[in-house]
Amino acid sequence: MAVLSSHFLNAVDGTHAGAVPVSLVSIGDDGERKTLFTAESDAHGRFSQKFDAVSGQAYEMVIASGPYFRQTHLPRSGAQILEEIVVRFNTPDPDSSYHIPVIMAPNSYSCWWSA
């Protein structure tokens, strides 16, 4: 089994982004999408979930950043344009860990794979 984990950080105020919904979607060779799990980051902005990975399979980690930022006090109204952050990745090793931290803002994000 593989493990997908992340750490969501709020780029606006530098805090951990807790209670952010996230889902993992597999993408078949025919483009068919299937939701494998849904989760939520903890108070420290972290989540970790095991899943049955397939070698070379494409996946999307979908982060519901829009609802999170709507409940925060942004320094400027109208600054939010993103509803979701979608990180597409593959799994060369179906028994590996895929830790993909995300620094998110209402209108941008940055992510990386931390092996």
N, CA, C and O atoms as a GROMACS GRO file, in nm:
protein
  460
    1MET      N    1   0.083  -0.120   0.000
    1MET     CA    2   0.000   0.000   0.000
    1MET      C    3   0.087   0.125   0.000
    1MET      O    4   0.193   0.129   0.062
    2ALA      N    5   0.040   0.224  -0.069
    2ALA     CA    6   0.108   0.354  -0.071
    2ALA      C    7   0.048   0.443   0.036
    2ALA      O    8  -0.060   0.415   0.089
    3VAL      N    9   0.119   0.549   0.066
    3VAL     CA   10   0.069   0.650   0.161
    3VAL      C   11   0.079   0.785   0.093
    3VAL      O   12   0.184   0.823   0.041
    4LEU      N   13  -0.033   0.858   0.096
    4LEU     CA   14  -0.034   0.997   0.052
    4LEU      C   15  -0.046   1.083   0.176
    4LEU      O   16  -0.135   1.063   0.258
    5SER      N   17   0.045   1.179   0.189
    5SER     CA   18   0.038   1.271   0.302
    5SER      C   19   0.070   1.411   0.254
    5SER      O   20   0.129   1.431   0.148
    6SER      N   21   0.030   1.508   0.334
    6SER     CA   22   0.058   1.647   0.299
    6SER      C   23   0.057   1.732   0.424
    6SER      O   24   0.014   1.690   0.532
    7HIS      N   25   0.105   1.852   0.407
    7HIS     CA   26   0.104   1.955   0.511
    7HIS      C   27   0.061   2.082   0.441
    7HIS      O   28   0.132   2.133   0.354
    8PHE      N   29  -0.056   2.135   0.476
    8PHE     CA   30  -0.109   2.254   0.413
    8PHE      C   31  -0.072   2.376   0.498
    8PHE      O   32  -0.100   2.380   0.618
    9LEU      N   33  -0.011   2.474   0.434
    9LEU     CA   34   0.029   2.596   0.502
    9LEU      C   35  -0.040   2.716   0.437
    9LEU      O   36  -0.048   2.726   0.315
   10ASN      N   37  -0.091   2.806   0.520
   10ASN     CA   38  -0.159   2.926   0.474
   10ASN      C   39  -0.053   3.032   0.446
   10ASN      O   40   0.013   3.080   0.538
   11ALA      N   41  -0.037   3.070   0.319
   11ALA     CA   42   0.065   3.167   0.279
   11ALA      C   43   0.028   3.310   0.316
   11ALA      O   44   0.114   3.398   0.317
   12VAL      N   45  -0.099   3.335   0.346
   12VAL     CA   46  -0.142   3.470   0.381
   12VAL      C   47  -0.090   3.510   0.518
   12VAL      O   48  -0.038   3.620   0.536
   13ASP      N   49  -0.105   3.420   0.616
   13ASP     CA   50  -0.065   3.456   0.752
   13ASP      C   51   0.038   3.362   0.813
   13ASP      O   52   0.075   3.377   0.930
   14GLY      N   53   0.084   3.264   0.735
   14GLY     CA   54   0.190   3.176   0.782
   14GLY      C   55   0.147   3.068   0.879
   14GLY      O   56   0.232   3.007   0.945
   15THR      N   57   0.017   3.042   0.890
   15THR     CA   58  -0.032   2.942   0.984
   15THR      C   59  -0.055   2.808   0.915
   15THR      O   60  -0.052   2.799   0.792
   16HIS      N   61  -0.078   2.706   0.996
   16HIS     CA   62  -0.116   2.575   0.944
   16HIS      C   63  -0.261   2.586   0.897
   16HIS      O   64  -0.343   2.651   0.962
   17ALA      N   65  -0.293   2.522   0.786
   17ALA     CA   66  -0.429   2.526   0.732
   17ALA      C   67  -0.502   2.400   0.775
   17ALA      O   68  -0.493   2.296   0.710
   18GLY      N   69  -0.574   2.411   0.885
   18GLY     CA   70  -0.649   2.299   0.940
   18GLY      C   71  -0.790   2.292   0.885
   18GLY      O   72  -0.845   2.392   0.838
   19ALA      N   73  -0.848   2.173   0.893
   19ALA     CA   74  -0.986   2.147   0.849
   19ALA      C   75  -1.007   2.176   0.701
   19ALA      O   76  -1.111   2.227   0.660
   20VAL      N   77  -0.906   2.144   0.620
   20VAL     CA   78  -0.917   2.161   0.475
   20VAL      C   79  -0.952   2.026   0.414
   20VAL      O   80  -0.876   1.930   0.429
   21PRO      N   81  -1.066   2.017   0.344
   21PRO     CA   82  -1.102   1.891   0.279
   21PRO      C   83  -1.006   1.858   0.164
   21PRO      O   84  -0.962   1.946   0.091
   22VAL      N   85  -0.977   1.730   0.150
   22VAL     CA   86  -0.888   1.682   0.044
   22VAL      C   87  -0.940   1.547  -0.003
   22VAL      O   88  -0.992   1.469   0.077
   23SER      N   89  -0.927   1.520  -0.131
   23SER     CA   90  -0.965   1.390  -0.183
   23SER      C   91  -0.857   1.340  -0.278
   23SER      O   92  -0.780   1.418  -0.334
   24LEU      N   93  -0.854   1.209  -0.296
   24LEU     CA   94  -0.763   1.148  -0.391
   24LEU      C   95  -0.847   1.083  -0.500
   24LEU      O   96  -0.938   1.004  -0.472
   25VAL      N   97  -0.816   1.118  -0.623
   25VAL     CA   98  -0.889   1.067  -0.739
   25VAL      C   99  -0.791   0.992  -0.828
   25VAL      O  100  -0.683   1.043  -0.860
   26SER      N  101  -0.827   0.870  -0.869
   26SER     CA  102  -0.745   0.797  -0.965
   26SER      C  103  -0.796   0.830  -1.105
   26SER      O  104  -0.916   0.852  -1.125
   27ILE      N  105  -0.703   0.833  -1.201
   27ILE     CA  106  -0.738   0.862  -1.339
   27ILE      C  107  -0.700   0.741  -1.423
   27ILE      O  108  -0.582   0.709  -1.438
   28GLY      N  109  -0.799   0.675  -1.478
   28GLY     CA  110  -0.775   0.557  -1.558
   28GLY      C  111  -0.716   0.592  -1.694
   28GLY      O  112  -0.716   0.708  -1.734
   29ASP      N  113  -0.666   0.491  -1.764
   29ASP     CA  114  -0.609   0.512  -1.896
   29ASP      C  115  -0.711   0.572  -1.994
   29ASP      O  116  -0.674   0.641  -2.089
   30ASP      N  117  -0.839   0.546  -1.968
   30ASP     CA  118  -0.945   0.599  -2.054
   30ASP      C  119  -0.993   0.737  -2.006
   30ASP      O  120  -1.087   0.793  -2.062
   31GLY      N  121  -0.927   0.791  -1.902
   31GLY     CA  122  -0.964   0.922  -1.849
   31GLY      C  123  -1.072   0.917  -1.742
   31GLY      O  124  -1.106   1.020  -1.684
   32GLU      N  125  -1.124   0.798  -1.713
   32GLU     CA  126  -1.227   0.785  -1.609
   32GLU      C  127  -1.168   0.816  -1.472
   32GLU      O  128  -1.059   0.770  -1.438
   33ARG      N  129  -1.241   0.896  -1.395
   33ARG     CA  130  -1.197   0.935  -1.262
   33ARG      C  131  -1.279   0.862  -1.156
   33ARG      O  132  -1.400   0.844  -1.169
   34LYS      N  133  -1.207   0.822  -1.050
   34LYS     CA  134  -1.272   0.752  -0.939
   34LYS      C  135  -1.215   0.807  -0.809
   34LYS      O  136  -1.093   0.805  -0.789
   35THR      N  137  -1.300   0.854  -0.720
   35THR     CA  138  -1.255   0.904  -0.590
   35THR      C  139  -1.221   0.786  -0.501
   35THR      O  140  -1.305   0.700  -0.475
   36LEU      N  141  -1.096   0.783  -0.454
   36LEU     CA  142  -1.050   0.674  -0.368
   36LEU      C  143  -1.073   0.702  -0.221
   36LEU      O  144  -1.104   0.611  -0.144
   37PHE      N  145  -1.057   0.827  -0.180
   37PHE     CA  146  -1.087   0.864  -0.042
   37PHE      C  147  -1.105   1.015  -0.032
   37PHE      O  148  -1.062   1.092  -0.118
   38THR      N  149  -1.170   1.054   0.076
   38THR     CA  150  -1.178   1.194   0.115
   38THR      C  151  -1.130   1.202   0.259
   38THR      O  152  -1.152   1.110   0.338
   39ALA      N  153  -1.066   1.311   0.291
   39ALA     CA  154  -1.012   1.330   0.426
   39ALA      C  155  -1.014   1.479   0.457
   39ALA      O  156  -1.069   1.559   0.381
   40GLU      N  157  -0.954   1.515   0.569
   40GLU     CA  158  -0.947   1.656   0.609
   40GLU      C  159  -0.818   1.674   0.688
   40GLU      O  160  -0.778   1.588   0.766
   41SER      N  161  -0.753   1.787   0.665
   41SER     CA  162  -0.631   1.813   0.741
   41SER      C  163  -0.664   1.837   0.888
   41SER      O  164  -0.771   1.889   0.921
   42ASP      N  165  -0.572   1.798   0.975
   42ASP     CA  166  -0.594   1.818   1.119
   42ASP      C  167  -0.564   1.964   1.156
   42ASP      O  168  -0.537   2.046   1.068
   43ALA      N  169  -0.568   1.996   1.282
   43ALA     CA  170  -0.547   2.134   1.329
   43ALA      C  171  -0.408   2.186   1.294
   43ALA      O  172  -0.386   2.307   1.290
   44HIS      N  173  -0.315   2.096   1.268
   44HIS     CA  174  -0.178   2.135   1.232
   44HIS      C  175  -0.157   2.134   1.080
   44HIS      O  176  -0.044   2.144   1.033
   45GLY      N  177  -0.267   2.122   1.003
   45GLY     CA  178  -0.260   2.126   0.859
   45GLY      C  179  -0.210   1.999   0.793
   45GLY      O  180  -0.171   2.001   0.676
   46ARG      N  181  -0.211   1.889   0.866
   46ARG     CA  182  -0.155   1.764   0.812
   46ARG      C  183  -0.262   1.658   0.790
   46ARG      O  184  -0.364   1.654   0.860
   47PHE      N  185  -0.238   1.572   0.693
   47PHE     CA  186  -0.318   1.451   0.678
   47PHE      C  187  -0.229   1.342   0.620
   47PHE      O  188  -0.127   1.369   0.557
   48SER      N  189  -0.271   1.217   0.643
   48SER     CA  190  -0.199   1.101   0.591
   48SER      C  191  -0.302   0.991   0.572
   48SER      O  192  -0.384   0.965   0.659
   49GLN      N  193  -0.296   0.927   0.455
   49GLN     CA  194  -0.395   0.824   0.424
   49GLN      C  195  -0.330   0.716   0.338
   49GLN      O  196  -0.259   0.747   0.242
   50LYS      N  197  -0.355   0.590   0.371
   50LYS     CA  198  -0.309   0.478   0.289
   50LYS      C  199  -0.406   0.457   0.173
   50LYS      O  200  -0.526   0.485   0.184
   51PHE      N  201  -0.352   0.408   0.061
   51PHE     CA  202  -0.438   0.374  -0.052
   51PHE      C  203  -0.372   0.266  -0.136
   51PHE      O  204  -0.250   0.252  -0.135
   52ASP      N  205  -0.453   0.190  -0.208
   52ASP     CA  206  -0.403   0.086  -0.298
   52ASP      C  207  -0.357   0.152  -0.427
   52ASP      O  208  -0.439   0.186  -0.512
   53ALA      N  209  -0.228   0.171  -0.441
   53ALA     CA  210  -0.172   0.237  -0.558
   53ALA      C  211  -0.141   0.134  -0.667
   53ALA      O  212  -0.119   0.016  -0.640
   54VAL      N  213  -0.141   0.182  -0.790
   54VAL     CA  214  -0.105   0.102  -0.906
   54VAL      C  215   0.019   0.167  -0.967
   54VAL      O  216   0.022   0.288  -0.986
   55SER      N  217   0.120   0.087  -0.997
   55SER     CA  218   0.244   0.140  -1.052
   55SER      C  219   0.218   0.220  -1.181
   55SER      O  220   0.156   0.170  -1.274
   56GLY      N  221   0.266   0.344  -1.183
   56GLY     CA  222   0.251   0.430  -1.300
   56GLY      C  223   0.114   0.495  -1.316
   56GLY      O  224   0.093   0.570  -1.411
   57GLN      N  225   0.022   0.467  -1.226
   57GLN     CA  226  -0.114   0.524  -1.233
   57GLN      C  227  -0.109   0.674  -1.209
   57GLN      O  228  -0.027   0.723  -1.132
   58ALA      N  229  -0.198   0.747  -1.275
   58ALA     CA  230  -0.212   0.891  -1.252
   58ALA      C  231  -0.317   0.915  -1.143
   58ALA      O  232  -0.421   0.849  -1.139
   59TYR      N  233  -0.287   1.010  -1.056
   59TYR     CA  234  -0.376   1.046  -0.946
   59TYR      C  235  -0.384   1.198  -0.937
   59TYR      O  236  -0.295   1.270  -0.982
   60GLU      N  237  -0.493   1.246  -0.878
   60GLU     CA  238  -0.506   1.388  -0.846
   60GLU      C  239  -0.539   1.403  -0.699
   60GLU      O  240  -0.634   1.343  -0.648
   61MET      N  241  -0.459   1.483  -0.631
   61MET     CA  242  -0.492   1.524  -0.496
   61MET      C  243  -0.569   1.656  -0.512
   61MET      O  244  -0.513   1.756  -0.558
   62VAL      N  245  -0.696   1.655  -0.472
   62VAL     CA  246  -0.783   1.772  -0.490
   62VAL      C  247  -0.805   1.836  -0.353
   62VAL      O  248  -0.862   1.773  -0.264
   63ILE      N  249  -0.761   1.959  -0.338
   63ILE     CA  250  -0.767   2.031  -0.212
   63ILE      C  251  -0.872   2.140  -0.222
   63ILE      O  252  -0.865   2.225  -0.311
   64ALA      N  253  -0.968   2.139  -0.134
   64ALA     CA  254  -1.077   2.238  -0.136
   64ALA      C  255  -1.033   2.365  -0.065
   64ALA      O  256  -1.072   2.392   0.049
   65SER      N  257  -0.950   2.443  -0.134
   65SER     CA  258  -0.896   2.565  -0.074
   65SER      C  259  -0.998   2.679  -0.068
   65SER      O  260  -0.990   2.765   0.020
   66GLY      N  261  -1.095   2.681  -0.160
   66GLY     CA  262  -1.195   2.787  -0.163
   66GLY      C  263  -1.274   2.800  -0.034
   66GLY      O  264  -1.278   2.908   0.024
   67PRO      N  265  -1.337   2.691   0.013
   67PRO     CA  266  -1.410   2.699   0.140
   67PRO      C  267  -1.322   2.740   0.258
   67PRO      O  268  -1.365   2.813   0.346
   68TYR      N  269  -1.196   2.691   0.258
   68TYR     CA  270  -1.104   2.727   0.366
   68TYR      C  271  -1.081   2.878   0.369
   68TYR      O  272  -1.094   2.939   0.475
   69PHE      N  273  -1.049   2.937   0.256
   69PHE     CA  274  -1.018   3.080   0.254
   69PHE      C  275  -1.142   3.167   0.272
   69PHE      O  276  -1.131   3.281   0.318
   70ARG      N  277  -1.261   3.116   0.236
   70ARG     CA  278  -1.383   3.194   0.260
   70ARG      C  279  -1.411   3.212   0.409
   70ARG      O  280  -1.475   3.310   0.449
   71GLN      N  281  -1.365   3.120   0.490
   71GLN     CA  282  -1.389   3.131   0.634
   71GLN      C  283  -1.279   3.208   0.708
   71GLN      O  284  -1.291   3.234   0.828
   72THR      N  285  -1.172   3.244   0.638
   72THR     CA  286  -1.065   3.321   0.701
   72THR      C  287  -1.085   3.469   0.673
   72THR      O  288  -1.161   3.505   0.583
   73HIS      N  289  -1.018   3.553   0.747
   73HIS     CA  290  -1.026   3.697   0.727
   73HIS      C  291  -0.911   3.741   0.638
   73HIS      O  292  -0.799   3.760   0.683
   74LEU      N  293  -0.942   3.756   0.509
   74LEU     CA  294  -0.840   3.797   0.414
   74LEU      C  295  -0.817   3.947   0.424
   74LEU      O  296  -0.911   4.022   0.449
   75PRO      N  297  -0.692   3.992   0.404
   75PRO     CA  298  -0.662   4.134   0.418
   75PRO      C  299  -0.729   4.221   0.311
   75PRO      O  300  -0.741   4.342   0.328
   76ARG      N  301  -0.772   4.159   0.202
   76ARG     CA  302  -0.836   4.235   0.094
   76ARG      C  303  -0.951   4.152   0.039
   76ARG      O  304  -0.932   4.036   0.004
   77SER      N  305  -1.069   4.210   0.030
   77SER     CA  306  -1.183   4.137  -0.024
   77SER      C  307  -1.164   4.118  -0.174
   77SER      O  308  -1.099   4.198  -0.240
   78GLY      N  309  -1.221   4.011  -0.226
   78GLY     CA  310  -1.210   3.981  -0.368
   78GLY      C  311  -1.077   3.923  -0.411
   78GLY      O  312  -1.051   3.912  -0.530
   79ALA      N  313  -0.992   3.886  -0.316
   79ALA     CA  314  -0.859   3.835  -0.350
   79ALA      C  315  -0.860   3.686  -0.384
   79ALA      O  316  -0.760   3.634  -0.433
   80GLN      N  317  -0.970   3.619  -0.358
   80GLN     CA  318  -0.974   3.474  -0.378
   80GLN      C  319  -1.028   3.440  -0.516
   80GLN      O  320  -1.138   3.481  -0.552
   81ILE      N  321  -0.949   3.365  -0.594
   81ILE     CA  322  -0.998   3.318  -0.724
   81ILE      C  323  -0.996   3.166  -0.735
   81ILE      O  324  -1.066   3.111  -0.820
   82LEU      N  325  -0.918   3.097  -0.653
   82LEU     CA  326  -0.909   2.951  -0.662
   82LEU      C  327  -1.014   2.884  -0.574
   82LEU      O  328  -1.033   2.922  -0.458
   83GLU      N  329  -1.082   2.786  -0.630
   83GLU     CA  330  -1.177   2.705  -0.553
   83GLU      C  331  -1.113   2.574  -0.509
   83GLU      O  332  -1.139   2.524  -0.400
   84GLU      N  333  -1.030   2.519  -0.596
   84GLU     CA  334  -0.962   2.394  -0.568
   84GLU      C  335  -0.818   2.402  -0.617
   84GLU      O  336  -0.785   2.471  -0.713
   85ILE      N  337  -0.734   2.329  -0.548
   85ILE     CA  338  -0.597   2.308  -0.593
   85ILE      C  339  -0.590   2.162  -0.635
   85ILE      O  340  -0.621   2.072  -0.556
   86VAL      N  341  -0.549   2.138  -0.758
   86VAL     CA  342  -0.540   2.002  -0.809
   86VAL      C  343  -0.394   1.970  -0.839
   86VAL      O  344  -0.331   2.035  -0.923
   87VAL      N  345  -0.341   1.871  -0.770
   87VAL     CA  346  -0.202   1.828  -0.790
   87VAL      C  347  -0.206   1.690  -0.854
   87VAL      O  348  -0.247   1.593  -0.790
   88ARG      N  349  -0.165   1.682  -0.979
   88ARG     CA  350  -0.164   1.554  -1.050
   88ARG      C  351  -0.024   1.492  -1.036
   88ARG      O  352   0.077   1.558  -1.058
   89PHE      N  353  -0.022   1.364  -1.000
   89PHE     CA  354   0.105   1.294  -0.982
   89PHE      C  355   0.086   1.148  -1.021
   89PHE      O  356  -0.027   1.102  -1.039
   90ASN      N  357   0.195   1.075  -1.034
   90ASN     CA  358   0.187   0.931  -1.058
   90ASN      C  359   0.263   0.857  -0.949
   90ASN      O  360   0.334   0.918  -0.869
   91THR      N  361   0.247   0.727  -0.948
   91THR     CA  362   0.307   0.644  -0.844
   91THR      C  363   0.399   0.539  -0.906
   91THR      O  364   0.355   0.429  -0.938
   92PRO      N  365   0.527   0.573  -0.925
   92PRO     CA  366   0.620   0.475  -0.982
   92PRO      C  367   0.637   0.352  -0.893
   92PRO      O  368   0.663   0.242  -0.942
   93ASP      N  369   0.622   0.369  -0.761
   93ASP     CA  370   0.634   0.258  -0.667
   93ASP      C  371   0.504   0.250  -0.586
   93ASP      O  372   0.479   0.338  -0.504
   94PRO      N  373   0.422   0.148  -0.608
   94PRO     CA  374   0.293   0.140  -0.540
   94PRO      C  375   0.302   0.113  -0.390
   94PRO      O  376   0.200   0.112  -0.321
   95ASP      N  377   0.421   0.091  -0.338
   95ASP     CA  378   0.439   0.068  -0.195
   95ASP      C  379   0.516   0.181  -0.128
   95ASP      O  380   0.568   0.164  -0.018
   96SER      N  381   0.523   0.295  -0.193
   96SER     CA  382   0.602   0.406  -0.142
   96SER      C  383   0.513   0.510  -0.073
   96SER      O  384   0.390   0.500  -0.074
   97SER      N  385   0.578   0.607  -0.013
   97SER     CA  386   0.509   0.721   0.049
   97SER      C  387   0.524   0.842  -0.042
   97SER      O  388   0.632   0.868  -0.096
   98TYR      N  389   0.416   0.914  -0.058
   98TYR     CA  390   0.413   1.034  -0.141
   98TYR      C  391   0.368   1.150  -0.052
   98TYR      O  392   0.249   1.171  -0.029
   99HIS      N  393   0.467   1.224  -0.004
   99HIS     CA  394   0.440   1.340   0.082
   99HIS      C  395   0.450   1.464  -0.007
   99HIS      O  396   0.557   1.495  -0.059
  100ILE      N  397   0.338   1.534  -0.023
  100ILE     CA  398   0.332   1.649  -0.113
  100ILE      C  399   0.282   1.770  -0.033
  100ILE      O  400   0.161   1.794  -0.028
  101PRO      N  401   0.372   1.846   0.028
  101PRO     CA  402   0.332   1.966   0.102
  101PRO      C  403   0.282   2.074   0.006
  101PRO      O  404   0.326   2.082  -0.109
  102VAL      N  405   0.188   2.156   0.054
  102VAL     CA  406   0.131   2.263  -0.027
  102VAL      C  407   0.125   2.392   0.053
  102VAL      O  408   0.067   2.397   0.162
  103ILE      N  409   0.187   2.497   0.000
  103ILE     CA  410   0.171   2.631   0.054
  103ILE      C  411   0.063   2.696  -0.030
  103ILE      O  412   0.080   2.712  -0.151
  104MET      N  413  -0.048   2.733   0.033
  104MET     CA  414  -0.162   2.781  -0.044
  104MET      C  415  -0.204   2.922  -0.006
  104MET      O  416  -0.193   2.964   0.109
  105ALA      N  417  -0.251   2.992  -0.106
  105ALA     CA  418  -0.302   3.127  -0.092
  105ALA      C  419  -0.434   3.133  -0.168
  105ALA      O  420  -0.467   3.039  -0.240
  106PRO      N  421  -0.511   3.240  -0.152
  106PRO     CA  422  -0.639   3.249  -0.220
  106PRO      C  423  -0.628   3.252  -0.373
  106PRO      O  424  -0.725   3.221  -0.442
  107ASN      N  425  -0.511   3.287  -0.426
  107ASN     CA  426  -0.498   3.299  -0.571
  107ASN      C  427  -0.371   3.233  -0.626
  107ASN      O  428  -0.332   3.258  -0.740
  108SER      N  429  -0.307   3.149  -0.545
  108SER     CA  430  -0.188   3.079  -0.593
  108SER      C  431  -0.154   2.965  -0.496
  108SER      O  432  -0.212   2.952  -0.388
  109TYR      N  433  -0.057   2.883  -0.538
  109TYR     CA  434  -0.009   2.777  -0.450
  109TYR      C  435   0.128   2.730  -0.498
  109TYR      O  436   0.168   2.756  -0.612
  110SER      N  437   0.197   2.660  -0.411
  110SER     CA  438   0.325   2.599  -0.443
  110SER      C  439   0.327   2.462  -0.378
  110SER      O  440   0.283   2.446  -0.265
  111CYS      N  441   0.377   2.364  -0.450
  111CYS     CA  442   0.384   2.229  -0.394
  111CYS      C  443   0.511   2.160  -0.441
  111CYS      O  444   0.575   2.204  -0.536
  112TRP      N  445   0.546   2.052  -0.374
  112TRP     CA  446   0.664   1.975  -0.410
  112TRP      C  447   0.647   1.836  -0.353
  112TRP      O  448   0.567   1.814  -0.263
  113TRP      N  449   0.725   1.743  -0.406
  113TRP     CA  450   0.726   1.606  -0.354
  113TRP      C  451   0.845   1.594  -0.262
  113TRP      O  452   0.958   1.624  -0.299
  114SER      N  453   0.818   1.550  -0.141
  114SER     CA  454   0.922   1.531  -0.041
  114SER      C  455   0.934   1.380  -0.020
  114SER      O  456   0.858   1.322   0.057
  115ALA      N  457   1.029   1.319  -0.087
  115ALA     CA  458   1.044   1.173  -0.082
  115ALA      C  459   1.095   1.126   0.052
  115ALA      O  460   1.113   1.006   0.073
   0.00000   0.00000   0.00000
